Amino acid sequence: MHIMQLLDTTDRRILLALSSAAKRTGAAIATALNLGRNTVQTRMTRLENEVLDSIDRRIPPEVLGYGLLSFVELHVDQRCLGDIAAKLEAIPEVLEAHGLTGSADILVRVAAKDAEELFRVHGQLLHIDGVNRADSALSMAELVPYRTTALLQHSLSGNA
């Protein structure tokens, strides 16, 4: 896990401008925000390298044929956490995994083509040394898609 430095107001304004039109040029953003073109270009380059997600986050699994989404809670032996994380990373259908507080230890987001494939992946998860139990929940519908624009707006409003 890496710690990022907090973004200043100018960085946040640039990101908000990009969120409304991702294909905007640095010059267009500079004009819209009344900032210097070089300032915006330098910051955009830094943001692309340090802050903005890779293309991975922008490709919905559904367009690759993986229309079944499941959230799997893993109950694990904490001493094996590093090895478990490495094994999770080796499973292509594992989109992301988070360490948790509470009754489960890891929350794994899994994409599958169908129930049979999900069953196979669930079995792979259970066969990882140190995993004691796995509880799955199928996503029926995405009610609020991943977003940060509302946070950007809120952080710029002075209420953050």
C-alpha angles and dihedrals in degrees: 000000000000128000116227124206116248116263118243124228094268092053090048092050090051092049091048090052090049092048091059094047115009094186094059115127123237089248092054092049091047090054094045093049096038092239133132115273093229091049091053094044093050092048093045090053091050092046091050091050100041111021116021117084123246121256087269091082093050099056111086110219089226092071088057091053096262099121099152114085123191134179112213123195112208123203106203147171101262092216089066097050096114093049092045091052090051091050091048090053089055093059108087094206091059104096097181142337131207132194110236144199117224131047097328123058103205132024112207123193109210130188120201137174094227144342092278092057091045089053090052093049091046087055091050090053092051092050093059110110109252096026108118102175140001125203118191132203121185119223108237096185138348103245098178116020121219107281142159102175092092089052091049091051092046093048091052094047093071092245094101 
